[in-house]
Amino acid sequence: AMLTAFVLITCEAQRINEVAQTVAELPNVAEVYSVTGDVDIIAVLRIREYESLDEAVPGGIAQIPGVRGTKTVLAFRRFARRDLEAGFDIGLS
């Protein structure tokens, strides 16, 4: 099973697009967004084992010129609309 990690990235304002594009080219990166708020970029990583985060984040993303900091959030369960609807269909209608 694949693990999903969200990497919240802060970077130099003038390099957001450049950093985001570089992150998007890295292995294990599924999606990259520039966002509003306290961070500049959020990258969605799909990895096979927890140890892969070490090479992907401190060893990869954090080394990109312009990156000021990263915070990684590991997902442990995914929820989808159909799962919620299926729950409501069980004897609740």
C-alpha positions as CSV (number, residue, x, y, z in Angstrom):
1,A,0.0,0.0,0.0
2,M,1.2,3.5,-0.8
3,L,1.6,6.1,1.9
4,T,0.4,9.7,1.2
5,A,2.4,12.6,2.6
6,F,1.7,16.3,2.3
7,V,4.8,18.5,2.3
8,L,4.1,22.1,3.2
9,I,6.8,24.3,1.7
10,T,7.8,27.9,2.4
11,C,10.1,29.6,-0.1
12,E,11.3,32.9,-1.4
13,A,8.4,34.7,-2.9
14,Q,10.1,35.4,-6.3
15,R,11.0,31.7,-6.7
16,I,7.6,30.0,-6.0
17,N,6.9,29.0,-9.6
18,E,10.5,27.8,-10.1
19,V,10.4,25.8,-6.8
20,A,7.0,24.3,-7.6
21,Q,8.0,23.2,-11.0
22,T,11.2,21.6,-9.7
23,V,9.3,19.8,-6.9
24,A,6.8,18.5,-9.6
25,E,9.7,16.8,-11.4
26,L,10.9,14.8,-8.4
27,P,10.1,11.1,-8.1
28,N,7.2,10.2,-5.8
29,V,5.6,13.6,-6.2
30,A,2.0,13.2,-7.4
31,E,0.7,16.8,-7.3
32,V,2.0,20.3,-6.5
33,Y,0.0,23.3,-5.7
34,S,0.8,27.0,-5.0
35,V,-1.4,28.0,-2.1
36,T,-2.5,31.0,0.0
37,G,-1.8,31.2,3.7
38,D,1.2,30.5,5.8
39,V,2.9,28.2,3.3
40,D,3.6,28.8,-0.4
41,I,3.5,25.3,-1.9
42,I,1.9,22.0,-1.0
43,A,3.2,18.9,-2.6
44,V,1.4,15.5,-2.4
45,L,3.8,12.6,-2.3
46,R,3.0,8.9,-2.8
47,I,5.6,6.7,-1.3
48,R,6.0,3.0,-0.6
49,E,7.5,3.2,2.8
50,Y,8.0,5.7,5.5
51,E,11.8,5.8,5.1
52,S,11.4,7.2,1.6
53,L,10.3,10.5,3.2
54,D,13.8,11.1,4.4
55,E,15.2,11.1,0.8
56,A,12.2,12.9,-0.6
57,V,12.0,15.8,1.9
58,P,15.3,16.6,3.7
59,G,17.3,15.1,0.9
60,G,15.3,16.4,-2.0
61,I,12.7,19.2,-1.5
62,A,14.6,21.0,1.3
63,Q,17.8,21.2,-0.9
64,I,16.1,23.1,-3.8
65,P,17.4,26.6,-4.0
66,G,14.8,29.1,-2.7
67,V,13.2,26.7,-0.2
68,R,13.2,28.2,3.3
69,G,11.5,25.4,5.2
70,T,9.3,22.3,5.0
71,K,6.8,20.6,7.2
72,T,5.6,17.1,6.4
73,V,2.1,15.7,7.3
74,L,1.6,12.0,6.8
75,A,-1.9,10.8,5.9
76,F,-3.3,7.7,7.6
77,R,-6.8,7.4,6.2
78,R,-8.5,8.7,3.1
79,F,-12.2,9.6,3.0
80,A,-14.2,9.9,-0.2
81,R,-17.7,11.0,-0.9
82,R,-19.0,7.6,-1.9
83,D,-17.7,6.1,1.4
84,L,-19.8,8.5,3.3
85,E,-22.9,7.9,1.1
86,A,-22.5,4.2,1.5
87,G,-22.6,4.6,5.3
88,F,-25.9,6.4,5.0
89,D,-27.3,3.7,2.8
90,I,-27.0,1.1,5.6
91,G,-30.5,1.1,7.2
92,L,-30.6,4.8,7.7
93,S,-33.0,5.8,4.8
